[in-house]
């Protein structure tokens, strides 16, 4: 009886290891499709990276906003762009995420939270709209590598 239990236990272990190996290393059903898809993705990436390091073309590199939409690990507390966006978002939407009645809130006291949030956002809006109007908004490849390195630490 003891031998049978050991044999069944050994068989279960072998079966479990086989299933784990099979699950971790599945057979490629369509290797050419996968290769072609990866090649197309790499080509699109290279195309989009053209001009990615040029601040005149790439809005991502706008120095006023790079600390805000850049690498989280490198962001500093209380960046002006972050404060302006967060301040506006806090007053422009209600708790359910719906827009508030802006016309009514414009009639409130100039010292209200609404006006403070609005004024803060208005201060960055010209530079933000100028940046967003640029040809590209692409994270440069060298910064993607940095994100990956920071994520692995």
C-alpha positions as CSV (number, residue, x, y, z in Angstrom):
1,X,0.0,0.0,0.0
2,X,2.8,2.3,0.9
3,X,4.4,1.8,-2.6
4,X,1.2,2.6,-4.3
5,X,0.8,5.9,-2.4
6,X,4.4,6.8,-3.2
7,X,3.9,5.9,-6.9
8,X,0.8,8.0,-7.1
9,X,2.5,10.9,-5.3
10,X,5.5,10.7,-7.6
11,X,3.2,10.6,-10.6
12,X,1.4,13.7,-9.4
13,X,4.7,15.5,-8.9
14,X,5.8,14.6,-12.5
15,X,2.5,15.6,-13.9
16,X,2.5,18.9,-12.0
17,X,6.0,19.7,-13.2
18,X,5.0,18.9,-16.8
19,X,2.0,21.1,-16.6
20,X,4.0,24.0,-15.2
21,X,6.6,23.7,-17.9
22,X,4.0,23.4,-20.6
23,X,2.2,26.5,-19.2
24,X,5.4,28.6,-19.0
25,X,6.7,27.7,-22.5
26,X,3.7,27.4,-24.9
27,X,4.2,26.3,-28.4
28,X,4.2,29.1,-31.0
29,X,1.1,28.6,-33.1
30,X,2.0,31.2,-35.8
31,X,5.7,32.1,-35.5
32,X,5.7,34.1,-38.8
33,X,2.7,36.2,-37.7
34,X,4.5,37.0,-34.4
35,X,7.7,37.8,-36.1
36,X,5.9,40.1,-38.6
37,X,3.9,41.8,-35.9
38,X,7.1,42.5,-33.9
39,X,8.8,43.8,-37.0
40,X,5.9,46.2,-37.7
41,X,5.8,47.4,-34.1
42,X,9.6,48.1,-34.2
43,X,9.2,50.0,-37.5
44,X,6.3,52.1,-36.1
45,X,8.4,52.8,-33.0
46,X,11.4,53.9,-35.1
47,X,9.1,56.1,-37.2
48,X,7.6,57.8,-34.2
49,X,11.0,58.3,-32.6
50,X,12.0,60.5,-35.5
51,X,12.3,64.0,-34.0
52,X,11.6,62.7,-30.5
53,X,14.7,64.3,-29.1
54,X,14.0,67.7,-30.7
55,X,12.2,70.0,-28.2
56,X,10.9,72.1,-31.1
57,X,9.0,69.2,-32.4
58,X,8.2,67.1,-29.3
59,X,5.9,68.5,-26.7
60,X,7.0,65.9,-24.2
61,X,10.3,67.7,-23.9
62,X,8.7,71.1,-22.9
63,X,10.8,72.0,-19.9
64,X,7.9,73.6,-18.0
65,X,5.9,70.3,-18.1
66,X,8.5,67.6,-18.3
67,X,8.6,67.3,-14.5
68,X,4.8,66.9,-14.5
69,X,4.4,64.3,-17.3
70,X,7.9,62.9,-17.1
71,X,9.3,60.0,-15.0
72,X,7.4,59.7,-11.8
73,X,10.5,58.6,-9.8
74,X,12.2,61.9,-10.8
75,X,9.2,64.2,-10.1
76,X,9.5,66.7,-7.3
77,X,6.8,67.6,-4.9
78,X,4.7,70.7,-5.8
79,X,5.8,71.2,-9.3
80,X,4.0,74.3,-10.7
81,X,2.4,72.4,-13.6
82,X,1.2,69.7,-11.3
83,X,-0.2,72.2,-8.8
84,X,-2.0,74.0,-11.6
85,X,-3.5,70.9,-13.1
86,X,-4.5,69.3,-9.8
87,X,-5.9,72.6,-8.6
88,X,-8.1,73.0,-11.6
89,X,-9.1,69.4,-11.7
90,X,-10.2,69.6,-8.1
91,X,-12.7,72.4,-8.8
92,X,-13.7,71.7,-12.4
93,X,-15.4,68.3,-11.6
94,X,-17.7,67.2,-8.8
95,X,-17.1,64.0,-6.7
96,X,-18.7,61.8,-9.4
97,X,-16.4,63.2,-12.1
98,X,-19.0,65.3,-13.8
99,X,-18.2,68.9,-14.8
100,X,-19.5,71.5,-12.5
101,X,-21.6,74.5,-13.4
102,X,-18.8,76.8,-14.5
103,X,-21.1,79.8,-15.2
104,X,-22.4,79.7,-11.7
105,X,-19.0,79.3,-10.1
106,X,-17.6,82.2,-12.1
107,X,-20.0,84.4,-10.2
108,X,-18.6,83.4,-6.9
109,X,-16.0,85.4,-4.9
110,X,-12.6,85.9,-6.5
111,X,-11.0,84.2,-3.5
112,X,-13.0,81.0,-3.9
113,X,-11.3,77.7,-4.5
114,X,-12.8,77.7,-8.0
115,X,-11.2,81.0,-8.9
116,X,-7.8,79.9,-7.4
117,X,-7.9,76.7,-9.4
118,X,-9.0,78.4,-12.5
119,X,-6.3,81.2,-12.2
120,X,-3.6,78.6,-11.6
121,X,-4.5,76.7,-14.7
122,X,-4.9,79.9,-16.7
123,X,-1.3,80.8,-15.8
124,X,0.1,77.6,-17.5
125,X,-2.5,77.4,-20.3
126,X,-0.6,79.4,-22.9
127,X,2.6,77.4,-22.6
128,X,0.6,74.1,-22.4
129,X,-1.4,74.9,-25.5
130,X,1.8,75.9,-27.3
131,X,3.5,72.7,-26.3
132,X,0.5,70.5,-27.2
133,X,0.3,72.1,-30.7
134,X,3.8,70.8,-31.5
135,X,4.1,68.0,-34.1
136,X,4.8,65.2,-31.7
137,X,4.2,64.1,-28.1
138,X,6.5,61.1,-27.8
139,X,8.6,59.8,-25.0
140,X,12.2,59.6,-26.4
141,X,13.7,56.2,-26.5
142,X,16.5,57.1,-24.1
143,X,13.9,58.1,-21.5
144,X,11.9,54.9,-22.0
145,X,15.1,53.0,-21.1
146,X,15.4,55.1,-18.0
147,X,11.9,54.3,-17.0
148,X,12.6,50.6,-17.4
149,X,15.8,50.9,-15.3
150,X,14.0,52.8,-12.6
151,X,11.1,50.3,-12.6
152,X,13.5,47.4,-12.0
153,X,15.1,49.0,-8.9
